[in-house]
Amino acid sequence: MNMKKTFGIFAHVDAGKTSLSEQILYLTGVRRNIGRVDEKNTCLDFEQIEKDRGITVYSSVAHFERNGDEYFLIDTPGHTDFSAEAENAMEVLDFAVLVVSGTDGVQAHTKTLWNLLNVPVFIFVNKTDRDGFDKEKTLKDLKSDLNENIVDFSDSESIAESDEELLNCYLNGKDPKERIAELVSKRALFPCFFGSALNGSGIDELIDAFEIIKTNFCKGEVSVKIFKVRHNEKGKRVCYMKILSGTLSVKDVINGEKVDEIRIYSGDKYQTVQSAEAGTVCAICGISARPQTKFSLLPTMRAAVICELPKSDVYGKLKNLEDENPLLNVSPSLEISVAGQIQLETLAEEFPRRFGVNISFTEPQILYKETVLQPILGYGHYEPLRHYADVIIKIEPALRGSGILFESIVSTDILDQNFQNLIRSHVFEKEHIGVLTGSGLTDVKITLLAAKTHLKHTEGGDLREATWRAIRQGLRANTEKSLLLEPFYAFTISLPCENVGRLLADLQKMDSRFTPPKIENEKAIISGTAAVSEITNYQKELSAYSKGKGSISLRFNGYDICKNTQEVVQKINYNADSDSENPCGSIFCAKGAGFYVPFNEVPSYIHSENPRLNNS
């Protein structure tokens, strides 16, 4: 083998991505027959939920050889509700194939995927055998909507004219391959191919072009990148990863955990190997690590699980799913974060199949966040009999999008560093919730100002209780200083020029911020930001008045101030004092027995020296 190369296939829904994967596997000898989505016999959509719905829900891997090189193909979901799977796969790619439907053209999610991909990209325009396909118009739209350096690789003249040095190669009879490889690797040239995934036209040319990509992996110490976790039908945990350097062998240790088994997958079939070299995409059993992807497309809604079983029974099963998709963010009250209705429907179908339990969901609601307007102090104490911990913190506003930050200004002469490290870990080990709506706390800096422990009675769990109660007490005692945030999308809308007036009026009603229209190829393009609650379902309205010619690309753009806070607070009707899982008060001890002190009285009971806010 010369090189090992990993690529992902990405597309909007129904562009023919899985059909293209089937053709590639057939033409490279992996499949004897070409599977079809409508016949439910594809190699990579093997899960029952995928066969039932005819869509890709989970990313899956296949392995093939071509012209002496070894390839690992990762097929990814095209539906926006399952974007986490696609983003995870992007972490391990050497290059990508972006599939565009020749009849539908560049869609909103096509643009989103394009913006997320930071590796060399090949474009495959599918369904060119369909009525209504216009190659010239499609290529023109690709250049204007995605990148002007997208070049038709069936036309040597277009390739030559894309770069001055390439042109010199063609004019002087020199081999242009090296220069093409350089441009593609630098994302200065994007090869485009045209064909049909159903009849196989144009696909051999696409596969042959993969030779352009060059890879080189180190042989030193083993390092890996995990991009996927699944639990099989027997509940066994399987981690999918790419080996970035070295050679991984069975019985090797990764982060203190022994590798029990190494698998090379193609769809749901796999072969076990004793070792795997750098560049290999494999799956291993025996470790508990997760992907560390920093997601761009975050869920913006939250739904509660409805089930007849006790919450504790269902919680563990949901946490099992969260292990595969951390963005679910399961709470003990059985609420989960979701990207949309399709994801909820698939979860409701998958849950009984995997766990033998029927569940349903409440109507998903916008996923709000909470922060603080001004610095506040928080006091927490935990002292049931034979336990002790006392914590004082400051909570202050941080930059938007910064999440939770932590600092300690306590001297190690007063509080041992190990205890300070424990408090820090307790700050980050769960999502703390606000007191306005019970939404997650974000964009704050938490500073440890003071703390006390007991030589005999303090345990790690005591500092956890005191720290969590301090955060909660500070928020509850200063409710008027809390601020509600709502999620925003960055959008790009493309539509015929005659529809601009209607669009501008709608955007103003949404209280959106946007740029002046930019005119390109008889279309107007407007970019801006708008609240998720306002623009999520706008595609239907846009398609209606633009007669299907308008498209919208949405991308999560963080949180900002909610403009109808009072209305949202009243609708959610959260009662912080009744939330027994997140107490605002503290536990003190007197005469050998613990007693509860409400949030407003805790500062007068606290044992640590009470700092002044303006001096802390």
Number of C-alpha atoms within 10 A of each C-alpha: 9 11 15 21 23 22 23 24 27 28 29 24 18 17 26 23 26 28 24 23 24 26 25 22 23 17 19 17 13 17 16 10 14 19 22 17 21 12 9 17 15 21 25 27 27 17 17 13 18 18 18 12 13 16 18 25 23 22 25 25 25 22 21 18 16 15 12 11 14 17 20 25 24 26 28 29 26 29 18 19 19 23 24 26 22 26 22 21 27 24 20 23 20 21 23 23 22 22 28 27 26 26 19 15 21 22 19 20 22 23 20 21 21 17 11 15 17 16 18 22 24 23 23 26 27 29 22 19 16 12 9 10 17 13 15 8 12 19 20 14 17 21 14 14 18 16 14 16 19 24 24 18 18 14 10 12 12 14 21 19 14 17 17 9 14 21 18 14 16 16 10 9 9 11 11 16 13 10 15 22 19 15 17 20 19 13 15 16 23 22 21 22 21 26 21 22 25 17 12 17 17 18 22 14 14 21 14 11 15 20 16 16 16 15 12 13 15 15 12 11 10 18 15 20 17 23 25 24 22 18 15 10 10 7 11 10 19 22 23 26 22 23 23 22 19 18 20 22 18 17 15 15 15 16 8 8 13 16 17 15 18 25 21 21 19 20 19 13 13 15 10 13 13 12 14 19 20 21 26 24 30 25 24 21 17 19 17 13 14 18 20 13 16 11 14 14 22 20 23 24 20 23 21 18 20 15 15 9 11 8 14 11 10 20 18 14 15 22 18 17 19 16 21 20 19 17 17 20 20 21 15 14 12 20 20 23 23 24 21 18 14 14 16 22 12 14 18 17 17 18 17 12 14 14 13 9 15 15 17 16 18 12 12 19 15 17 20 22 24 27 30 24 17 15 17 21 25 28 35 33 33 28 23 19 16 14 19 26 28 27 28 28 26 25 25 18 21 19 11 14 13 13 13 20 18 16 14 17 11 16 12 12 7 11 14 13 13 11 18 20 12 15 25 21 13 18 19 12 9 12 14 18 20 26 29 26 21 20 20 18 24 25 20 25 22 24 20 22 22 23 26 20 20 12 8 9 13 19 16 14 16 20 28 22 23 27 29 24 27 30 27 25 28 25 27 23 19 18 14 13 14 20 21 27 23 21 23 25 23 19 21 20 20 25 24 18 17 12 18 18 9 12 17 16 10 16 17 12 10 16 13 16 13 17 11 11 16 12 14 14 10 10 19 19 22 20 18 16 22 22 24 23 17 16 20 15 10 13 17 13 12 22 15 12 14 18 12 13 14 23 21 23 19 24 22 19 19 19 22 18 18 18 13 11 16 11 10 16 15 11 10 12 12 16 11 20 14 10 12 8 9 18 19 29 25 30 22 24 17 10 6 9 12 17 14 15 17 14 23 15 14 23 21 10 13 18 19 18 11 15 14 8 12 7 5 14
